[in-house]
């Protein structure tokens, strides 16, 4: 942590704003954070830096490759083959370090917003509300960051006594070396922050300030409630998870996308109709459009179509699920239309080159075409969707299973499914709780494919769903056998220690008091 905070002090203030229409960044070399944040204008800049630091794609890419979402692409040049795809991960691996570092960089900025907000003297009532709103946004983002750290790095997210990460509830000095805190401490902070933010949002009485150009760009009361539902579901506290999921469904005013065009607009053009699907997104701008930061470039070198040099593709097992019901329009969102599908892939002698299942999600590809959309929003630099209303329906379904109400669980899943199919589907019926958990896990696999959920979903729901590990098609190994070691793992059992990521080596080097996860 010492190293992280020092790096932030040197560079963190000078990142760009999260929105072209918002405030400009600090001038490098001119100001320290304490001097710069003298009014609401400076506070907004600092909050924008926090948002920008949260826009990291690694959790989505890592999750897809490490689990059963992605397969090796025909243009793969070695990416993932010796690490994430074969479940090789240790404290020196890139992915754990990237996830850990980016969260704590963001928290360094976010904690300053929370502290400095209380020191500012507002110019008038409107300015006071901007300061209060900004603090509330920071509290929600701090909770989101702690949920992320706990989800990836705790060995047992349902156990209050298990270790999570470093609790970052204040500005941490450059000389401090802090131990990991328990999940219980994390959950306490998460809900305290979210409750405080909700209280602030409820106190606001003036019109929404002009900087809020799109409500989904900013942490909000709806997001605070959604994160309470997510955190309670992560812990397995389903009575509380259901309360908050119901609240978001009933009061947010956000509706499920109900057509192919609308659903595609969420992931391709970022211009879905107002109050549709998205609760919170991390806004990406044209200025941030580089191959090192674009979502789609986590899976392909150039662009998400056949000619775009994809080094990862849609995993065959996932494609088979998507292809089993042509009426499910999520298939056309996830699988790019330029894909080449080999019906005889299982017996192909060159599967890697006869079956090319291109990942289309997050790609800025026009709906129903194989053409790269050069005029797509944000220069094809799609926003990161962090929270969507569909999650609330599936959390409610989990809560109904936990309560022994299988018809209620089916109804909640079907409320989502009814908006995702071009034709009416038969009602879901679950024979027992295990089947219900499995159905929910399967639905989440499709709904949140390539959005960074699958690793955490299997970790928390896999045992309840009765699965033994991942669902990968053997073809996704055999097709690339010349690139893999002779003996490849075809699965990752649920009792593997690798369902918790290792504390990164950089943290271990600078923090001798931190405890590593078992197995590493």
C-alpha positions in Angstrom: 0.0 0.0 0.0 2.9 2.3 0.7 4.0 2.1 -2.9 0.6 2.5 -4.3 -0.2 5.7 -2.3 3.2 7.2 -3.1 2.5 6.6 -6.8 -0.9 8.2 -6.5 0.5 11.3 -4.8 2.9 11.8 -7.7 0.5 11.1 -10.5 -3.1 10.4 -9.5 -4.3 14.0 -9.5 -3.4 14.6 -13.1 -5.6 12.0 -14.8 -8.2 13.2 -17.3 -11.8 13.9 -16.5 -14.3 11.1 -17.0 -16.5 13.1 -19.3 -15.6 15.6 -22.0 -18.3 18.0 -20.7 -17.0 18.0 -17.1 -14.1 19.8 -15.5 -10.6 19.8 -16.8 -7.8 18.0 -15.0 -5.2 19.4 -12.7 -2.2 21.0 -14.2 0.8 18.5 -13.8 3.4 19.9 -11.5 1.4 22.9 -10.4 -0.7 21.7 -7.5 -0.9 19.2 -4.7 -4.3 17.8 -3.9 -4.7 19.6 -0.6 -4.0 23.0 -2.3 -6.0 22.2 -5.4 -9.2 21.2 -3.7 -10.4 24.6 -2.4 -13.9 24.6 -3.8 -16.5 22.4 -5.4 -14.8 22.9 -8.8 -11.6 21.2 -7.5 -13.6 18.5 -5.7 -15.4 17.6 -8.9 -12.0 17.3 -10.7 -10.8 15.0 -8.0 -13.9 12.9 -8.2 -13.6 12.7 -12.0 -10.1 11.4 -11.5 -11.5 8.7 -9.2 -14.0 7.6 -11.8 -11.3 7.5 -14.4 -9.1 5.3 -12.2 -11.9 2.8 -11.8 -12.2 2.2 -15.6 -10.0 -0.8 -15.8 -11.0 -3.7 -18.1 -8.8 -6.4 -16.4 -11.5 -7.9 -14.3 -13.7 -8.5 -17.3 -10.9 -9.9 -19.4 -9.4 -12.0 -16.7 -12.8 -13.5 -15.7 -13.7 -14.4 -19.3 -10.4 -16.2 -19.9 -9.9 -17.8 -16.6 -13.4 -19.3 -16.5 -15.5 -20.7 -19.4 -16.5 -17.6 -21.3 -13.6 -17.2 -23.7 -11.8 -19.7 -26.0 -8.5 -19.2 -27.8 -8.9 -17.2 -30.9 -7.6 -18.1 -34.3 -5.3 -15.1 -34.2 -3.9 -15.8 -30.8 -0.2 -15.0 -30.5 0.3 -16.6 -27.1 -2.0 -14.4 -25.0 -3.3 -16.3 -21.9 -2.0 -19.7 -23.0 0.6 -20.1 -20.3 -1.3 -18.3 -17.5 -4.9 -17.4 -17.2 -6.3 -19.9 -19.7 -4.7 -22.8 -17.9 -5.4 -21.4 -14.4 -1.8 -20.6 -13.7 -1.9 -17.6 -11.3 0.5 -16.5 -8.6 1.5 -13.3 -6.8 3.5 -12.1 -9.8 0.7 -12.6 -12.3 -0.5 -9.5 -14.2 -4.2 -9.9 -13.5 -4.3 -9.9 -9.7 -1.9 -7.0 -9.6 -3.9 -5.0 -12.1 -7.2 -5.5 -10.3 -5.7 -4.7 -6.9 -3.6 -1.7 -7.9 -6.4 0.0 -9.9 -8.9 -0.3 -7.1 -6.5 1.2 -4.5 -5.4 3.9 -6.9 -9.1 4.9 -7.2 -9.6 4.7 -3.5 -6.7 7.1 -2.9 -8.6 9.7 -4.9 -12.0 8.8 -3.6 -11.0 9.0 0.1 -9.6 12.5 -0.5 -13.0 13.5 -2.0 -14.8 12.3 1.2 -12.3 14.0 3.5 -12.0 17.3 1.6 -15.8 17.7 1.1 -16.2 18.3 4.8 -13.5 21.0 4.8 -15.0 23.2 2.1 -17.1 26.3 2.6 -19.9 26.4 0.0 -20.6 29.7 -1.8 -24.4 29.2 -1.7 -27.1 26.5 -1.4 -26.5 25.2 -4.9 -22.8 24.9 -4.2 -23.5 23.1 -0.9 -25.5 20.5 -2.7 -22.8 20.0 -5.3 -20.3 19.3 -2.5 -22.8 17.0 -0.7 -23.7 15.2 -3.9 -20.0 14.7 -4.8 -19.3 13.3 -1.3 -22.2 10.9 -1.7 -20.9 9.7 -5.1 -17.5 9.1 -3.5 -19.1 7.1 -0.6 -20.9 4.9 -3.2 -17.7 4.4 -5.2 -15.7 3.5 -2.1 -18.3 0.8 -1.3 -18.1 -0.5 -4.9 -14.3 -0.7 -4.7 -14.4 -2.6 -1.4 -17.0 -5.1 -2.9 -14.6 -5.7 -5.8 -11.5 -6.3 -3.6 -13.4 -8.7 -1.3 -15.0 -10.6 -4.2 -11.7 -11.4 -5.8 -9.3 -11.7 -2.9 -11.3 -13.2 -0.1 -11.2 -17.0 0.1 -14.7 -17.2 1.5 -17.0 -14.2 0.9 -19.7 -15.5 3.2 -17.5 -15.8 6.2 -17.2 -12.6 8.3 -13.9 -13.9 9.8 -12.2 -14.6 6.4 -9.7 -12.0 5.2 -10.5 -9.6 2.4 -8.1 -6.8 1.5 -6.8 -3.6 3.1 -9.6 -1.5 4.5 -9.2 1.9 2.8 -11.6 4.1 4.8 -9.3 7.1 5.1 -6.3 8.7 3.4 -3.5 6.2 4.0 -0.1 7.7 4.6 2.8 6.8 2.4 4.7 5.3 5.4 1.9 3.0 6.5 1.9 -0.7 6.1 -1.5 -2.1 6.9 -2.7 -5.7 7.4 -5.7 -7.2 5.6 -9.1 -6.7 7.3 -11.8 -9.3 7.6 -14.9 -9.6 5.4 -16.9 -8.5 8.4 -15.0 -5.2 8.6 -15.5 -4.8 4.8 -19.2 -5.4 5.0 -19.6 -3.0 7.8 -17.8 -0.2 5.9 -19.7 -1.0 2.7 -23.1 -0.7 4.2 -22.2 2.3 6.3 -20.9 4.1 3.2 -24.0 3.2 1.2 -26.4 4.2 4.0 -24.6 7.5 4.4 -24.7 8.2 0.7 -28.5 7.4 0.5 -29.1 9.8 3.4 -27.2 12.5 1.5 -29.0 11.9 -1.7 -32.3 12.0 0.1 -31.4 15.4 1.6 -30.8 17.1 -1.8 -33.7 19.4 -2.7 -32.4 21.6 -5.5 -32.6 20.6 -9.2 -29.9 18.2 -10.5 -26.8 20.3 -11.2 -25.7 20.9 -14.8 -22.6 18.7 -14.6 -24.9 15.6 -14.4 -25.2 15.3 -18.2 -26.3 11.7 -18.0 -27.4 10.2 -14.6 -25.8 6.8 -15.4 -22.3 8.4 -15.6 -22.4 9.2 -11.8 -22.8 7.1 -8.7 -26.4 7.6 -7.5 -29.0 6.6 -5.0 -30.1 3.9 -7.3 -26.6 2.5 -7.5 -26.2 2.7 -3.7 -29.3 0.6 -3.3 -28.2 -1.8 -6.0 -24.8 -2.3 -4.3 -26.5 -3.0 -1.0 -28.4 -5.8 -2.8 -25.2 -7.0 -4.4 -23.2 -7.0 -1.2 -26.0 -8.8 0.7 -26.2 -11.4 -2.0 -22.4 -11.9 -2.0 -22.6 -12.6 1.7 -25.6 -14.9 1.3 -27.8 -12.6 3.4 -30.8 -13.1 1.2 -33.6 -11.5 3.2 -31.7 -8.2 3.1 -30.6 -8.7 -0.5 -34.2 -9.1 -1.6 -35.3 -6.0 0.2 -32.9 -3.9 -1.7 -33.3 -5.6 -5.0 -37.1 -5.1 -4.7 -36.5 -1.4 -3.9 -34.4 -0.8 -7.0 -36.9 -2.7 -9.2 -39.9 -0.7 -7.8 -38.5 2.8 -7.4 -35.5 3.3 -9.7 -37.6 4.0 -12.8 -35.1 1.9 -14.8 -36.6 -0.7 -17.1 -35.2 -3.8 -18.8 -34.2 -3.5 -22.5 -36.9 -5.4 -24.3 -35.8 -5.5 -27.9 -32.7 -6.5 -29.8 -32.0 -2.9 -31.0 -32.3 -1.5 -27.5 -30.2 -4.2 -25.9 -27.5 -3.8 -28.5 -27.5 0.0 -27.9 -26.4 -0.6 -24.3 -23.2 -2.4 -25.5 -22.5 -1.1 -28.9 -23.4 2.6 -29.1 -23.9 3.6 -25.4 -27.0 5.6 -26.5 -29.8 3.4 -25.1 -33.1 5.2 -24.3 -33.2 7.1 -21.0 -34.1 4.9 -17.9 -33.3 1.7 -19.8 -31.2 -1.1 -18.4 -28.2 0.8 -17.0 -27.9 1.9 -13.4 -24.3 2.9 -13.6 -21.6 3.0 -16.2 -18.0 4.2 -16.2 -17.9 6.7 -19.0 -15.2 6.4 -21.6 -14.3 9.3 -23.8 -12.7 9.6 -27.3 -9.6 10.9 -25.6 -9.3 7.7 -23.7 -9.5 5.6 -26.8 -6.3 3.6 -26.9 -5.7 -0.2 -27.4 -4.4 -0.3 -23.8 -7.7 0.8 -22.3 -10.6 -0.1 -24.7 -12.8 -2.9 -23.5 -12.9 -4.8 -26.8 -9.1 -4.7 -27.2 -8.9 -7.0 -24.2 -10.0 -9.8 -26.6 -8.8 -8.7 -30.0 -5.9 -6.7 -31.4 -7.8 -4.4 -33.6 -11.6 -4.7 -33.6 -14.2 -7.2 -32.7 -14.9 -8.8 -36.1 -13.5 -11.6 -38.2 -10.8 -9.3 -39.7 -9.9 -7.7 -36.3 -7.3 -10.2 -35.2 -9.1 -11.8 -32.2 -6.8 -13.6 -29.8 -9.8 -14.7 -27.7 -13.2 -15.8 -29.0 -16.5 -16.9 -27.5 -15.9 -20.2 -25.7 -17.5 -23.1 -27.6 -19.5 -24.3 -24.6 -21.0 -20.8 -24.1 -21.7 -20.5 -27.8 -23.6 -23.9 -27.7 -25.8 -22.5 -24.9 -26.5 -19.3 -26.8 -27.1 -21.2 -30.0 -29.6 -23.6 -28.4 -32.4 -21.0 -28.6 -32.3 -18.7 -31.6 -35.0 -16.7 -30.1 -32.7 -15.4 -27.4 -31.4 -12.1 -28.9 -28.5 -11.9 -26.5 -26.7 -14.3 -28.8 -26.5 -11.6 -31.5 -25.1 -9.2 -29.0 -22.4 -11.5 -27.7 -21.4 -13.2 -31.0 -20.3 -10.9 -33.8 -22.2 -11.4 -37.1 -18.9 -11.9 -38.9 -18.3 -15.2 -37.1 -17.8 -18.4 -39.0 -19.6 -21.3 -37.4 -18.6 -24.9 -38.0 -21.4 -27.3 -37.3 -18.9 -30.2 -37.3 -16.5 -28.4 -35.0 -16.1 -31.4 -32.7 -14.5 -33.5 -35.4 -12.7 -30.7 -37.3 -9.0 -31.3 -37.8 -8.5 -27.6 -37.8 -11.1 -26.3 -35.4 -9.2 -23.2 -34.6 -9.5 -22.0 -38.2 -12.9 -23.6 -39.2 -14.9 -22.3 -36.2 -14.3 -18.6 -35.5 -16.7 -17.3 -32.8 -15.9 -13.6 -32.5 -16.8 -11.7 -29.4 -19.0 -8.8 -30.4 -20.0 -7.4 -27.0 -18.5 -4.0 -26.2 -17.4 -3.6 -29.7 -19.1 -0.6 -31.3 -20.4 -2.9 -34.1 -23.6 -1.8 -35.8 -26.5 -4.1 -34.9 -27.0 -7.0 -37.4 -24.0 -6.1 -39.6 -20.5 -7.4 -39.9 -19.2 -3.9 -40.4 -17.0 -2.1 -37.9 -18.9 1.0 -37.1 -16.4 3.8 -37.5 -18.9 6.4 -36.3 -19.9 4.5 -33.1 -20.2 6.5 -29.9 -16.9 7.4 -28.2 -14.8 6.2 -31.2 -15.6 2.6 -30.4 -14.4 3.1 -26.8 -17.5 1.6 -25.1 -18.4 2.6 -21.5 -18.0 0.0 -18.8 -21.4 -1.1 -17.5 -21.0 -1.6 -13.8 -24.6 -2.1 -12.7 -27.7 -3.0 -14.7 -31.3 -3.6 -13.6 -31.2 -7.2 -14.8 -28.9 -8.0 -11.8 -31.7 -7.0 -9.4 -34.2 -9.5 -10.9 -31.6 -12.3 -10.6 -30.7 -11.4 -7.0 -34.4 -11.5 -6.2 -34.5 -15.0 -7.8 -31.7 -16.1 -5.6 -33.5 -14.8 -2.5 -36.6 -16.7 -3.5 -34.7 -19.9 -3.7 -33.0 -19.3 -0.4 -36.5 -18.8 1.1 -37.8 -22.1 -0.4 -40.0 -20.4 -2.9 -39.2 -22.1 -6.2 -42.2 -20.7 -8.1 -41.2 -17.2 -7.0 -37.6 -17.8 -8.1 -38.9 -18.9 -11.5 -41.1 -15.9 -11.8 -38.3 -13.5 -11.2 -36.1 -15.2 -13.7 -38.9 -15.2 -16.2 -39.5 -11.5 -15.7 -36.0 -11.1 -17.1 -36.2 -13.8 -19.8 -39.5 -12.3 -21.1 -37.5 -9.3 -22.2 -34.7 -11.2 -23.8 -36.5 -13.4 -26.3 -38.1 -12.6 -29.6 -40.9 -15.2 -28.9 -42.8 -16.2 -25.8 -41.0 -18.8 -23.8 -42.5 -21.6 -21.7 -42.6 -20.7 -17.9 -39.6 -21.9 -15.9 -40.2 -24.8 -13.5 -37.5 -26.0 -11.1 -37.7 -29.5 -9.6 -35.6 -28.6 -6.6 -33.4 -25.9 -5.1 -30.3 -27.2 -6.7 -31.9 -27.0 -10.1 -33.1 -23.5 -9.3 -29.6 -22.3 -8.3 -28.3 -23.9 -11.5 -30.9 -22.1 -13.6 -30.0 -18.8 -12.1 -26.3 -19.4 -12.5 -26.9 -20.3 -16.2 -29.0 -17.2 -16.7 -26.3 -15.0 -15.2 -23.7 -16.7 -17.5 -25.6 -15.5 -20.6 -26.8 -12.1 -19.3 -23.5 -10.9 -17.9 -21.1 -12.6 -20.4 -17.8 -10.7 -20.8 -18.9 -8.2 -18.1 -16.7 -9.6 -15.3 -19.3 -11.6 -13.3 -18.6 -15.3 -14.0 -15.5 -15.8 -11.7 -17.4 -14.4 -8.8 -20.7 -16.0 -9.6 -19.2 -19.5 -9.8 -17.3 -18.8 -6.6 -20.4 -17.9 -4.6 -23.1 -20.0 -6.4 -21.3 -23.0 -7.9 -21.7 -25.3 -4.9 -25.3 -24.4 -4.4 -25.9 -25.1 -8.1 -24.3 -28.5 -7.9 -21.7 -27.9 -10.5 -18.2 -29.4 -10.1 -16.3 -26.8 -12.0 -16.1 -24.9 -15.2 -18.0 -25.8 -18.5 -15.4 -25.8 -21.3 -15.7 -27.7 -24.5 -12.8 -30.0 -25.2 -12.4 -28.5 -28.6 -11.2 -25.3 -27.0 -8.1 -27.2 -25.8 -7.6 -29.7 -28.7 -7.7 -26.9 -31.3 -4.6 -25.3 -29.8 -2.8 -28.3 -28.4 0.4 -27.4 -30.1 0.5 -24.2 -28.1 -0.3 -25.7 -24.7 1.8 -27.9 -22.5 1.2 -31.6 -23.0 -1.0 -32.0 -20.0 -3.7 -29.3 -19.8 -6.2 -28.8 -17.0 -9.7 -29.1 -18.4 -11.4 -27.7 -15.3 -10.9 -25.9 -12.1 -12.6 -27.6 -9.1 -14.6 -25.5 -6.8 -12.4 -26.4 -3.9 -9.4 -24.9 -5.6 -7.6 -22.2 -3.7 -7.5 -20.3 -7.0 -11.0 -19.0 -6.5 -9.3 -16.4 -4.4 -6.7 -14.3 -6.2 -3.2 -13.9 -4.6 -2.1 -10.7 -2.9 0.1 -9.2 -5.6 3.9 -9.2 -5.3 4.1 -5.4 -5.4 2.0 -5.2 -2.3 4.0 -7.9 -0.6 7.3 -6.1 -1.4 6.1 -2.9 0.2 4.0 -4.3 3.0 5.7 -6.9 5.1 2.8 -7.2 7.4 0.2 -8.3 4.9 -0.9 -12.0 4.8 -1.0 -14.0 1.6 -3.9 -16.2 0.7 -3.5 -19.9 1.3 -2.0 -21.9 -1.6 0.2 -19.2 -3.0 
